[in-house]
Each structure stands twice: as C-alpha cells, then as structure tokens.
C-alpha cells in the first residue's frame, strides 16, 4: 500500500458528512480544474518530503482549508518523523545516555518546528464531492540540517561525558564520610547515564575551577570537587535522638565552563548512643539525595 493511501480514511469520513453540512458548504471557492495526479498517487518531488491531506464539506471555506492543511501536515509529519528519529536514535544510543522517551520527545519537538516551515505546494477542490485536497512539502535540506543539530547535541550534552570527582578537603586520602559521598554521587551519576572515571590528582586544579590547558586534555571529562563540613549537633526534646547537620558544597566544571554549583544543608539523625560517624553517613546519603535533582537539571545542558 502506498503512503498516499493513508489519506483515504479521511476522504471516506468526509463523504459521510451530514446533508445539512454539505448544503451549507461553499464548494466553489476555488477555480474548477482537472484532478491532479498527486491526488491518486503521492508524488515524488526532488529535494522535498511531501504530505497529502483531504477535508470534507464544512460550513465555511476557511474551516475546510484549515482542516485539509492540518491533515496534510500530519501525514508529512509521520514521514519525516521516521527519518529524523531513526538517524537520531543511532547517535543517541551510541552515546548511551538517552532513554527511548527522551529520543521520542526530542524528535517530536524538532518535527513540530520543521512542520511550521512547510510550504503548501498546491490545493485542489473536488467540487462534485466538496473535497479539498492539499499538498505540502518541506525541504530535505532542512530536515538534514535538523538531524545534524540533534546529533551534535547528543554528542555534546554533558550527560554524554564522564565525571572525575574529588573531595577537596582530603583529595589524596578522603575520610570515611567523603568516601561515602563520592560513592553515593557516583551511583547517582551512573543512574543518570554519566560515567565516572578514577580521580587523578594531576587534574585537581580543574576540579577547583582553575582553568588551564590541562583541563582540555581529557576532552570528554567533567571535573567536580566537593566539601562536606560539620555544622552543629542538636538533641531531641526527650534526649533520645541527636541530629548532626552538615554543609555540602560542590562545583562541576567542563574545560573553562561551570556546569553546576551546589550548596545544600543536610542532616543525619540517630539515637544518642549511636556513633557520630554513623549518623554522619546518614547525612551523606541525604546530601546526595538532595542534590540529585539539581544535577539532573544541570547535566542536561551542553557544551
């Protein structure tokens, strides 16, 4: 079955319009002319993707014009969506950071923009049946340009890179609490599709935000540094529990660009008899949970 036949159900539906609607319709607002070949068979136009749409009788000519145009654009959208999504999916999956839902959403957004630039090539009014046929087209060059933009975005998105993370207070030998934060942040990043690479002290300045050509050596690496500082401790009113509060500060850099700045306060709660370090570990987990939402937003940016 050829693609143009997708419009047949629309034509049959239009033929079933009510008698009152047909009588009220103006079916002579376009000059009478022979049926063009593209009504029977979807045409091939060099350099263009095309779509054909049809609409039945309506009370006002403009209503029928709008409906026929919308149907043509819908059919055009189906065709270019397949092309755009197929190419984008290949690149996105190579990068390994895009879900099927994200790929579909990005494709729909780009196709909608392409359809806004589509041109109406021709209209034909079947006066006998009061059917308006519309032929629309969009340049293959425009579609290809959008595909390249999408592919480049997929490659340059921060989530397609890896993260090297440093505890800034003790970069050589992090304490237990810092190790817990590093491990939890690494897990959160991996769940977002961001790879983690082993910290190399050579790149510590890059994690502190001090840019130099050194930071460009690893072209696909983001550098991050964090501190976790104890703030205060509070006892519950009944004296059975205590809460330890910490300040978590972090910054992520890619080359000479700041990717994310994080500054949160978090706490861990435990029994009075519980070891302070154990309560600190609870606070570390909460810190990561609190900053994950911000990281998810910031890491969607691109270089």
PLY file of the C-alpha trace (Angstrom):
ply
format ascii 1.0
element vertex 303
property float x
property float y
property float z
element edge 302
property int vertex1
property int vertex2
end_header
0.00 0.00 0.00
1.46 3.39 -0.98
1.83 6.15 1.61
-0.69 8.45 -0.08
-3.41 5.88 0.68
-3.20 6.93 4.34
-5.45 9.84 3.40
-8.26 7.59 2.08
-9.93 7.12 5.52
-10.04 10.91 5.80
-11.76 11.17 2.41
-14.30 8.46 3.29
-15.03 10.19 6.56
-15.59 13.44 4.74
-18.00 11.76 2.29
-20.12 10.76 5.25
-20.69 14.38 6.29
-24.30 15.27 7.05
-26.55 16.52 4.29
-27.08 19.80 6.13
-23.32 20.33 6.31
-22.91 19.68 2.58
-25.72 22.06 1.68
-24.26 24.77 3.89
-20.75 24.36 2.47
-19.41 26.61 -0.27
-17.86 24.23 -2.81
-16.93 26.76 -5.46
-14.38 28.98 -3.73
-11.53 27.61 -5.89
-11.49 27.55 -9.70
-12.66 24.33 -11.29
-9.75 22.26 -12.62
-8.87 18.67 -13.56
-7.87 16.33 -10.78
-4.06 16.47 -10.31
-2.09 13.25 -10.36
-0.90 13.67 -6.75
-4.46 13.07 -5.50
-4.36 9.48 -6.74
-0.70 8.82 -6.01
1.60 10.58 -3.59
4.12 12.44 -5.73
7.89 12.42 -5.66
9.27 15.98 -5.66
13.03 16.25 -5.93
14.54 17.76 -2.81
11.37 17.56 -0.72
9.39 15.37 1.66
5.67 15.66 0.88
2.35 15.10 2.57
-1.18 14.95 1.16
-4.32 15.76 3.15
-8.05 15.98 2.44
-11.04 17.50 4.22
-14.75 17.20 3.51
-17.50 19.84 3.35
-17.71 22.40 6.13
-19.87 25.47 6.68
-17.04 27.93 5.99
-14.34 27.59 3.29
-11.61 28.56 5.74
-12.58 25.71 8.05
-12.18 23.23 5.21
-8.88 24.84 4.13
-7.51 24.62 7.67
-8.62 21.01 8.13
-7.16 19.89 4.80
-3.89 21.66 5.61
-3.72 20.08 9.07
-4.28 16.61 7.63
-1.57 17.15 5.04
0.88 18.33 7.69
0.03 15.35 9.89
0.87 12.95 7.08
4.05 14.85 6.27
4.99 14.73 9.95
4.65 10.96 10.04
7.10 10.59 7.18
9.80 12.95 8.41
9.46 11.68 11.99
10.58 8.24 10.87
13.60 9.71 9.09
14.60 12.09 11.89
14.09 9.64 14.73
15.95 6.82 13.01
19.10 8.90 12.50
18.94 10.49 15.95
18.38 7.14 17.67
21.55 5.72 16.16
23.69 8.53 17.59
21.85 8.76 20.91
22.28 5.05 21.56
25.95 5.21 20.66
26.32 7.85 23.37
24.36 5.58 25.71
22.76 8.45 27.65
19.31 8.85 26.06
16.17 6.95 27.00
13.58 6.00 24.40
11.22 8.54 25.94
13.80 11.32 25.61
14.54 10.36 22.00
10.83 10.44 21.14
10.27 13.78 22.89
13.24 15.39 21.16
12.09 14.06 17.78
8.55 15.38 18.26
9.83 18.83 19.23
12.09 19.06 16.18
9.48 17.72 13.74
6.92 20.23 15.03
9.40 23.02 14.29
10.04 21.63 10.81
6.33 21.49 10.03
6.00 25.19 10.86
8.30 25.82 7.91
6.45 23.53 5.49
5.18 25.04 2.24
1.80 24.49 0.63
2.57 23.39 -2.93
-0.94 23.01 -4.32
-4.64 22.72 -3.47
-7.41 21.05 -5.45
-11.13 21.35 -4.78
-13.22 18.38 -5.88
-16.43 20.34 -6.42
-18.58 17.29 -7.10
-17.85 15.75 -3.68
-16.89 19.02 -1.96
-13.48 17.61 -1.03
-10.45 19.84 -0.62
-7.07 18.21 -1.22
-3.81 19.84 -0.09
-0.21 19.06 -0.98
2.50 20.29 1.42
6.27 19.86 1.38
9.37 20.50 3.46
12.90 20.69 2.12
15.09 17.62 2.56
17.97 20.00 3.24
16.05 21.50 6.19
15.38 18.03 7.58
19.03 17.05 7.18
20.14 20.24 8.96
17.89 19.44 11.92
19.24 15.90 12.04
22.80 17.23 12.22
21.86 19.64 15.01
20.22 16.85 17.01
23.17 14.52 16.53
25.62 17.23 17.57
23.54 17.99 20.66
23.54 14.32 21.62
27.32 14.20 21.32
27.92 17.45 23.19
25.42 17.03 26.01
27.06 16.89 29.42
25.35 13.58 30.12
27.39 12.09 27.28
30.60 12.79 29.20
32.29 11.33 32.29
32.86 12.84 35.72
36.08 12.90 37.74
35.19 13.73 41.34
37.45 14.98 44.15
36.81 15.51 47.88
38.58 18.85 48.16
39.37 18.67 51.87
41.36 15.42 51.53
41.89 14.75 47.81
44.67 12.19 48.40
43.11 10.24 51.25
39.42 11.05 51.73
37.92 10.22 55.11
35.07 7.76 55.52
32.37 10.38 55.18
33.89 11.78 51.99
34.27 8.30 50.57
30.59 7.67 51.27
29.61 10.87 49.46
31.86 10.05 46.50
30.39 6.55 46.21
26.81 7.80 46.51
27.36 10.57 43.96
28.99 8.10 41.61
25.97 5.82 41.88
23.58 8.71 41.24
25.58 9.81 38.22
25.71 6.34 36.74
21.93 6.04 37.12
21.67 9.27 35.10
23.90 7.68 32.47
27.00 9.70 33.38
30.17 7.64 33.57
32.64 8.00 36.47
36.40 7.93 35.96
39.12 7.38 38.54
40.39 10.59 40.09
43.87 11.64 39.02
45.43 14.21 41.35
47.02 15.82 38.32
43.62 17.27 37.42
42.75 18.57 40.91
43.12 22.24 39.81
40.42 21.64 37.18
38.06 20.41 39.92
38.79 23.58 41.92
37.73 25.72 38.98
41.24 26.79 37.99
41.19 26.52 34.25
44.28 25.79 32.17
45.05 23.83 29.01
45.46 20.84 31.30
41.68 20.75 31.70
41.29 20.25 27.93
43.44 17.12 27.83
40.53 14.82 28.63
38.07 16.11 26.05
35.05 14.22 27.42
35.63 14.68 31.16
33.86 16.97 33.63
35.78 17.74 36.83
33.99 18.05 40.14
35.08 18.95 43.64
33.11 18.93 46.88
33.41 19.67 50.56
31.30 18.30 53.40
31.67 20.27 56.62
30.14 19.58 60.01
27.92 22.43 61.18
26.28 21.56 64.50
24.51 18.91 66.55
21.11 19.03 68.22
19.39 16.75 70.72
15.70 15.95 70.60
13.47 17.31 73.35
13.31 13.90 75.05
17.07 13.46 74.82
16.82 10.17 72.94
17.91 11.30 69.49
20.50 13.58 68.04
20.82 15.22 64.69
24.10 16.18 63.04
23.99 18.93 60.41
26.44 19.35 57.54
27.07 21.82 54.75
27.65 20.25 51.34
29.21 22.39 48.64
30.21 21.21 45.17
31.06 22.58 41.76
31.38 20.83 38.40
33.49 22.22 35.57
33.96 21.32 31.93
37.05 22.95 30.45
36.54 26.66 31.20
32.81 26.38 31.78
30.87 25.90 35.03
28.39 23.06 34.70
26.79 23.12 38.16
27.11 24.84 41.54
25.58 23.10 44.55
25.20 24.39 48.11
22.89 22.41 50.41
22.44 21.69 54.08
21.73 18.14 55.13
21.35 16.18 58.34
21.59 12.72 59.75
19.52 11.56 62.70
20.26 8.68 65.07
19.96 7.52 68.64
22.05 9.34 71.24
24.02 6.13 71.75
24.76 5.84 68.04
28.25 6.56 66.76
28.65 10.11 65.39
30.32 8.83 62.23
27.36 6.53 61.56
24.99 9.48 61.82
27.33 11.37 59.50
26.98 8.62 56.90
23.21 9.02 57.06
23.69 12.73 56.45
25.97 11.98 53.49
23.28 9.85 51.86
20.72 12.59 52.38
23.07 15.16 50.84
23.32 13.17 47.66
19.56 12.64 47.54
19.03 16.40 47.88
21.48 17.39 45.16
20.45 14.75 42.65
17.52 16.76 41.31
19.74 19.76 40.64
22.36 17.59 38.97
19.71 16.03 36.73
18.72 19.51 35.53
22.21 20.91 35.16
23.65 17.86 33.41
21.07 18.20 30.64
22.95 21.25 29.38
25.57 21.00 26.69
28.91 22.49 25.88
0 1
1 2
2 3
3 4
4 5
5 6
6 7
7 8
8 9
9 10
10 11
11 12
12 13
13 14
14 15
15 16
16 17
17 18
18 19
19 20
20 21
21 22
22 23
23 24
24 25
25 26
26 27
27 28
28 29
29 30
30 31
31 32
32 33
33 34
34 35
35 36
36 37
37 38
38 39
39 40
40 41
41 42
42 43
43 44
44 45
45 46
46 47
47 48
48 49
49 50
50 51
51 52
52 53
53 54
54 55
55 56
56 57
57 58
58 59
59 60
60 61
61 62
62 63
63 64
64 65
65 66
66 67
67 68
68 69
69 70
70 71
71 72
72 73
73 74
74 75
75 76
76 77
77 78
78 79
79 80
80 81
81 82
82 83
83 84
84 85
85 86
86 87
87 88
88 89
89 90
90 91
91 92
92 93
93 94
94 95
95 96
96 97
97 98
98 99
99 100
100 101
101 102
102 103
103 104
104 105
105 106
106 107
107 108
108 109
109 110
110 111
111 112
112 113
113 114
114 115
115 116
116 117
117 118
118 119
119 120
120 121
121 122
122 123
123 124
124 125
125 126
126 127
127 128
128 129
129 130
130 131
131 132
132 133
133 134
134 135
135 136
136 137
137 138
138 139
139 140
140 141
141 142
142 143
143 144
144 145
145 146
146 147
147 148
148 149
149 150
150 151
151 152
152 153
153 154
154 155
155 156
156 157
157 158
158 159
159 160
160 161
161 162
162 163
163 164
164 165
165 166
166 167
167 168
168 169
169 170
170 171
171 172
172 173
173 174
174 175
175 176
176 177
177 178
178 179
179 180
180 181
181 182
182 183
183 184
184 185
185 186
186 187
187 188
188 189
189 190
190 191
191 192
192 193
193 194
194 195
195 196
196 197
197 198
198 199
199 200
200 201
201 202
202 203
203 204
204 205
205 206
206 207
207 208
208 209
209 210
210 211
211 212
212 213
213 214
214 215
215 216
216 217
217 218
218 219
219 220
220 221
221 222
222 223
223 224
224 225
225 226
226 227
227 228
228 229
229 230
230 231
231 232
232 233
233 234
234 235
235 236
236 237
237 238
238 239
239 240
240 241
241 242
242 243
243 244
244 245
245 246
246 247
247 248
248 249
249 250
250 251
251 252
252 253
253 254
254 255
255 256
256 257
257 258
258 259
259 260
260 261
261 262
262 263
263 264
264 265
265 266
266 267
267 268
268 269
269 270
270 271
271 272
272 273
273 274
274 275
275 276
276 277
277 278
278 279
279 280
280 281
281 282
282 283
283 284
284 285
285 286
286 287
287 288
288 289
289 290
290 291
291 292
292 293
293 294
294 295
295 296
296 297
297 298
298 299
299 300
300 301
301 302
